[in-house]
Amino acid sequence: MEKIRVIISNQQKAVKIPTGIRMLIRRCCHAVLQLEGFKDSAEISVSFVDNDQIQEMNRQYRNIDAPTDVLSFPMGENGNYDVNHETGAKILGDIVISVPKAMEQAKTYGHSFEREMGFLTAHSMLHLLGYDHEAGGLQRVRMREKEEQVMRELGLPASASYATRPRD
């Protein structure tokens, strides 16, 4: 695999980001790309925001006036991505995670904050690569299986709510 650059910015102050989360996010991005056989250099942007910030984005881009856990903004379609002309890396897109929502969901689903952040990153990375669980059927099942496979590869526990967990 070529060089993978994960740019992480913390734009919220609601929750202190625990040590190791940034490395977990990077490892998760790498694991998804490896699972998918992505061989090119790539860039991914990950932003940590609060509930108000993600609610505004959700309203603006999805017409849903409520906070959500994660939003994905792919920069490509059908394997065709914008390219950073300085590095030659494919720009896969942006991931925006509501840290307070992730903390809340970790408690709701009975697992660690680390597992929740890993899951949300894997979920969003799959969206950046073209997966869409909202299409339903086999694509939804495949996406769920890949998310859990990445969690296992990272040594994060399987979710007890894996089969029933709702997704936006």
N, C-alpha and C positions, 0 to 999 in steps of 0.2 A: 504494500500500500504506500502511496506517495504521502507527502506531508499534509497533515490535517491541522488547520488553524481554527481554534475555537476561541472567539472573542467574547469574554464575559463581562457584563457591566451590571453593577448593583445600583439601581435607581430608586430604591425604597429604603425607608428607615424603620419600618414597622417591626421587622424581625432581624436579629443579628444572625448573619450567615455563619453556621458552624464551620469549624476547621474541617477541611477535607471535601466540602461540597463542590468546590470549583473543580478539583481533581476528579471527583466522581462524575461530574457533568462531562468533562473531557473524555474520560474513559467510556462513558455511555455513548457519546457521539462516535468514537472510534469503533466500539463494538457493533453498533448498528451498521456502519459503513462496511465493516468486515463481513458481517452476516449477509449483507446484500451484494457482496462481491464488488463493491465500488473501489476501483483501482486508481482513480485520478486524484490529484491534489485538490483539496476542497477548503472552503471557508464557511464557517457557521457563526452567526451572531446569537448570543444568548443574553437576554436582559431579565433581571430580577426586578419586579415591580410590586406595588401594593394593590389592594382590591379596587381602590378608586381609579387608579391608572388603567388597570386591565378592564374595568367596567366601561370606561370612556372608549377604549379601543374596541371592545366588543360591540358597543353601541355604534361606533363609527363604521366598522368594517363588516359587522354581521347583523346589524339592526336588532341586537338583543341588549336590552338595558338592564344588565345584571353582571356581576363579576363572574369570571370563569377561572379555571385553574391554569390553563395554558392556551396560547394562541400560536399558530404557525403561519408564517408568511413565506411560502416557497418562491424562489427566484427562477424557477424553471418549470418546464413541462415536458413530459415524455422523454426524460433524460437529457434535454437541451437546457443548459444553464448559462447565465451570464458568466463572463470570465473576467477575473482581475487581470488587467493587461500588464501590470507590473510583475505579478508572480506566476501567471498562467493558471492559477487555481480556479476551479469552478465555484461560483458563489451559490451555495445551496439555499440560503435564505436565513430568516430570522425566527428565533424562538423567544416567546415572551411568557415568563412564568410568574404567576402571583404567588409570592412566598407565603403571605398569610393564609391564602387559600390552600396551599400545599400543606402547611402546618395543620390546618383544620381537618383536611381530608386524611392525613396520616392518623390522626386521633380517631376519626370516624371509622376508618377501615381497619384500625387496630394494628398498624405497622409503624415502622420508624419514619421519621422525616427524610432520612437518607433514601429509603426505599421509594417513598413518594416522589422525591425529586428525580431519582433515576427513572422511575416509571414515566413521569411526565416528559422527561427528556427523550426517552426512547419513543414514546408515542408521537411526540412532535417531530422527531427526526424521520420517522416513517412517513409522516405527512409531507415533509420536505422532499422525500424521495418518490412521492406520488400516490401513496396509499390513502384510501378514504373509507373509514369505517361507516360513514353515513350512507354509503352505497349499499350497505347491508350485505347479507348473504355470505358467500365464501370469502370475499375481501375482508369483511369484518372479522371473521374467524381467523384468517391468516394473520391479520394485523395483531390480534390478541395473542396468538401463539408466538409471534416474533417478539412482542413486548416481553412476554414471560421468559422466552429463551434468553434475551439480553439480560434480564434480571438474574437468571441462573448463572450466566457467564460472569457476571460481576460479583457473584457471591451474595446477592441480595435475596431474601426469602421470598418464596411464592406468596402471593396474596391469598388469604382465605376467601376473599370476595372476588377472586379472579373471574369466575364464571358469570357472576351476576352484576359486576360493577357497571353502572351506567356511564356512558360517555356522551358529551355534548355532540 
